[in-house]
Amino acid sequence: MSNTVHLNITLPKELALRVRTAPNQSALIAESLQEKFARDEKAKLSLSLLKAYQQSAVEDQKINDDWDVTVGDGF
């Protein structure tokens, strides 16, 4: 059983002309889509990491504030 699917897609004329000149059109499109999806996933993970760092900074500041009173008590 094949691991490929036949699709009919619509492209802007300029892109279609460039794709038609590629030696292996299917491989070009598949590779391009894989790269696009990888970039999107990386951007999503980066945003998630940024939000986590920001939340961690808020929590760290709260902990620092809680312990700030001990700085001046002679210990």
TIRO-2110 file (N, C-alpha, C; in Angstrom, 1 decimal):
// TIRO-2110
0.8, -1.2, 0.0, N, 1, A
0.0, 0.0, 0.0, CA, 1, A
0.9, 1.2, 0.0, C, 1, A
0.6, 2.2, -0.8, N, 2, A
1.3, 3.4, -1.0, CA, 2, A
1.1, 4.3, 0.2, C, 2, A
2.2, 5.1, 0.6, N, 3, A
2.1, 6.0, 1.7, CA, 3, A
2.0, 7.4, 1.1, C, 3, A
1.4, 7.6, -0.1, N, 4, A
1.2, 8.9, -0.7, CA, 4, A
-0.2, 9.0, -1.0, C, 4, A
-0.6, 10.3, -1.2, N, 5, A
-2.0, 10.7, -1.6, CA, 5, A
-1.9, 11.7, -2.7, C, 5, A
-2.8, 11.5, -3.7, N, 6, A
-2.9, 12.4, -4.8, CA, 6, A
-3.8, 13.6, -4.4, C, 6, A
-3.3, 14.8, -4.6, N, 7, A
-4.0, 16.0, -4.3, CA, 7, A
-4.1, 16.9, -5.5, C, 7, A
-5.2, 17.6, -5.6, N, 8, A
-5.4, 18.7, -6.6, CA, 8, A
-5.3, 20.0, -5.8, C, 8, A
-4.4, 20.8, -6.2, N, 9, A
-4.2, 22.1, -5.5, CA, 9, A
-4.3, 23.2, -6.5, C, 9, A
-4.6, 24.4, -5.9, N, 10, A
-4.6, 25.6, -6.8, CA, 10, A
-3.4, 26.5, -6.3, C, 10, A
-2.6, 27.0, -7.2, N, 11, A
-1.5, 27.8, -6.9, CA, 11, A
-1.6, 29.1, -7.7, C, 11, A
-1.0, 30.2, -7.2, N, 12, A
-0.8, 31.4, -8.0, CA, 12, A
0.0, 31.0, -9.3, C, 12, A
-0.3, 31.6, -10.4, N, 13, A
0.3, 31.3, -11.7, CA, 13, A
1.8, 31.3, -11.6, C, 13, A
2.4, 32.3, -11.0, N, 14, A
3.9, 32.4, -10.9, CA, 14, A
4.5, 31.2, -10.2, C, 14, A
3.8, 30.8, -9.1, N, 15, A
4.4, 29.6, -8.4, CA, 15, A
4.2, 28.3, -9.2, C, 15, A
3.1, 28.2, -9.8, N, 16, A
2.8, 27.0, -10.6, CA, 16, A
3.8, 26.9, -11.8, C, 16, A
4.2, 28.0, -12.4, N, 17, A
5.2, 28.0, -13.4, CA, 17, A
6.5, 27.5, -12.9, C, 17, A
6.9, 28.0, -11.7, N, 18, A
8.2, 27.6, -11.1, CA, 18, A
8.1, 26.1, -10.7, C, 18, A
7.0, 25.6, -10.1, N, 19, A
6.9, 24.2, -9.7, CA, 19, A
7.0, 23.3, -10.9, C, 19, A
6.4, 23.7, -12.0, N, 20, A
6.4, 22.9, -13.2, CA, 20, A
7.8, 22.7, -13.8, C, 20, A
8.7, 23.6, -13.5, N, 21, A
10.1, 23.5, -14.0, CA, 21, A
11.0, 22.6, -13.1, C, 21, A
10.5, 22.3, -11.9, N, 22, A
11.3, 21.5, -11.0, CA, 22, A
11.4, 20.0, -11.5, C, 22, A
12.5, 19.4, -11.3, N, 23, A
12.7, 18.0, -11.7, CA, 23, A
11.7, 17.0, -11.1, C, 23, A
11.4, 17.2, -9.8, N, 24, A
10.5, 16.3, -9.1, CA, 24, A
9.5, 17.2, -8.3, C, 24, A
8.4, 17.5, -8.9, N, 25, A
7.4, 18.5, -8.4, CA, 25, A
6.9, 18.0, -7.0, C, 25, A
6.6, 16.7, -6.9, N, 26, A
6.0, 16.2, -5.7, CA, 26, A
7.0, 16.4, -4.5, C, 26, A
8.3, 16.0, -4.8, N, 27, A
9.3, 16.2, -3.8, CA, 27, A
9.5, 17.6, -3.3, C, 27, A
9.5, 18.5, -4.3, N, 28, A
9.6, 19.9, -4.0, CA, 28, A
8.5, 20.4, -3.1, C, 28, A
7.3, 20.1, -3.5, N, 29, A
6.1, 20.5, -2.7, CA, 29, A
6.1, 19.9, -1.3, C, 29, A
6.4, 18.6, -1.2, N, 30, A
6.5, 17.9, 0.1, CA, 30, A
7.6, 18.5, 1.0, C, 30, A
8.7, 18.7, 0.5, N, 31, A
9.8, 19.3, 1.2, CA, 31, A
9.5, 20.7, 1.7, C, 31, A
8.9, 21.5, 0.8, N, 32, A
8.5, 22.8, 1.2, CA, 32, A
7.4, 22.8, 2.3, C, 32, A
6.5, 21.9, 2.2, N, 33, A
5.5, 21.9, 3.3, CA, 33, A
6.1, 21.4, 4.6, C, 33, A
7.0, 20.4, 4.5, N, 34, A
7.6, 20.0, 5.8, CA, 34, A
8.4, 21.1, 6.4, C, 34, A
9.1, 21.9, 5.6, N, 35, A
9.9, 23.0, 6.2, CA, 35, A
8.9, 24.0, 6.8, C, 35, A
7.8, 24.3, 6.1, N, 36, A
6.9, 25.3, 6.6, CA, 36, A
6.3, 24.8, 7.9, C, 36, A
5.9, 23.6, 8.0, N, 37, A
5.3, 23.0, 9.2, CA, 37, A
6.3, 23.0, 10.4, C, 37, A
7.6, 22.7, 10.1, N, 38, A
8.6, 22.7, 11.1, CA, 38, A
8.8, 24.2, 11.6, C, 38, A
8.9, 25.1, 10.7, N, 39, A
9.0, 26.5, 11.1, CA, 39, A
7.8, 27.0, 12.0, C, 39, A
6.6, 26.6, 11.6, N, 40, A
5.4, 26.9, 12.4, CA, 40, A
5.5, 26.3, 13.8, C, 40, A
5.9, 25.0, 13.9, N, 41, A
6.0, 24.3, 15.2, CA, 41, A
7.1, 25.0, 16.0, C, 41, A
8.2, 25.3, 15.4, N, 42, A
9.3, 26.0, 16.2, CA, 42, A
8.8, 27.3, 16.7, C, 42, A
8.1, 28.1, 15.9, N, 43, A
7.6, 29.4, 16.4, CA, 43, A
6.6, 29.2, 17.5, C, 43, A
5.7, 28.1, 17.4, N, 44, A
4.8, 27.9, 18.5, CA, 44, A
5.5, 27.5, 19.8, C, 44, A
6.5, 26.6, 19.7, N, 45, A
7.2, 26.2, 20.9, CA, 45, A
8.0, 27.4, 21.5, C, 45, A
8.5, 28.3, 20.6, N, 46, A
9.3, 29.5, 21.1, CA, 46, A
8.3, 30.4, 21.9, C, 46, A
7.1, 30.6, 21.4, N, 47, A
6.1, 31.4, 22.0, CA, 47, A
5.7, 30.8, 23.4, C, 47, A
5.6, 29.5, 23.4, N, 48, A
5.2, 28.8, 24.6, CA, 48, A
6.3, 28.9, 25.7, C, 48, A
7.6, 28.8, 25.2, N, 49, A
8.7, 28.9, 26.1, CA, 49, A
8.8, 30.4, 26.6, C, 49, A
8.6, 31.3, 25.8, N, 50, A
8.6, 32.7, 26.2, CA, 50, A
7.6, 33.0, 27.3, C, 50, A
6.4, 32.5, 27.1, N, 51, A
5.3, 32.7, 28.1, CA, 51, A
5.7, 32.0, 29.4, C, 51, A
6.3, 30.8, 29.3, N, 52, A
6.7, 30.1, 30.5, CA, 52, A
7.8, 30.9, 31.3, C, 52, A
8.8, 31.4, 30.5, N, 53, A
9.8, 32.2, 31.2, CA, 53, A
9.2, 33.5, 31.8, C, 53, A
8.3, 34.1, 31.2, N, 54, A
7.7, 35.3, 31.7, CA, 54, A
6.9, 35.0, 33.0, C, 54, A
6.2, 33.9, 33.0, N, 55, A
5.5, 33.4, 34.2, CA, 55, A
6.4, 33.1, 35.3, C, 55, A
7.5, 32.4, 35.0, N, 56, A
8.5, 32.1, 36.0, CA, 56, A
9.1, 33.3, 36.6, C, 56, A
9.4, 34.3, 35.8, N, 57, A
9.9, 35.6, 36.3, CA, 57, A
9.0, 36.2, 37.3, C, 57, A
7.7, 36.2, 37.0, N, 58, A
6.7, 36.7, 37.9, CA, 58, A
6.7, 35.9, 39.3, C, 58, A
6.8, 34.6, 39.2, N, 59, A
6.8, 33.8, 40.4, CA, 59, A
8.1, 34.0, 41.1, C, 59, A
9.2, 34.1, 40.4, N, 60, A
10.5, 34.4, 41.1, CA, 60, A
10.5, 35.7, 41.8, C, 60, A
9.9, 36.7, 41.2, N, 61, A
9.8, 38.0, 41.9, CA, 61, A
8.9, 38.0, 43.1, C, 61, A
7.9, 37.2, 43.1, N, 62, A
7.0, 37.0, 44.3, CA, 62, A
7.8, 36.4, 45.4, C, 62, A
8.6, 35.4, 45.1, N, 63, A
9.4, 34.7, 46.1, CA, 63, A
10.4, 35.6, 46.7, C, 63, A
11.1, 36.4, 45.8, N, 64, A
12.1, 37.4, 46.2, CA, 64, A
11.4, 38.4, 47.2, C, 64, A
10.2, 38.8, 46.8, N, 65, A
9.5, 39.8, 47.7, CA, 65, A
9.2, 39.2, 49.0, C, 65, A
8.8, 37.9, 49.0, N, 66, A
8.5, 37.3, 50.3, CA, 66, A
9.7, 37.2, 51.2, C, 66, A
10.9, 36.9, 50.6, N, 67, A
12.1, 36.8, 51.4, CA, 67, A
12.8, 38.1, 51.6, C, 67, A
12.4, 39.1, 51.0, N, 68, A
13.1, 40.4, 51.1, CA, 68, A
13.1, 40.9, 52.6, C, 68, A
12.1, 40.6, 53.3, N, 69, A
12.0, 41.1, 54.7, CA, 69, A
13.1, 40.4, 55.6, C, 69, A
13.6, 39.3, 55.2, N, 70, A
14.7, 38.6, 56.0, CA, 70, A
16.1, 39.3, 55.7, C, 70, A
16.2, 40.0, 54.7, N, 71, A
17.5, 40.6, 54.3, CA, 71, A
18.0, 41.6, 55.4, C, 71, A
17.1, 42.3, 56.0, N, 72, A
17.5, 43.3, 57.0, CA, 72, A
17.3, 42.9, 58.4, C, 72, A
17.1, 41.6, 58.7, N, 73, A
16.8, 41.2, 60.1, CA, 73, A
18.1, 40.7, 60.8, C, 73, A
19.2, 40.8, 60.2, N, 74, A
20.5, 40.5, 60.9, CA, 74, A
21.0, 39.1, 60.5, C, 74, A
20.4, 38.4, 59.7, N, 75, A
20.9, 37.0, 59.3, CA, 75, A
21.8, 37.2, 58.1, C, 75, A
END
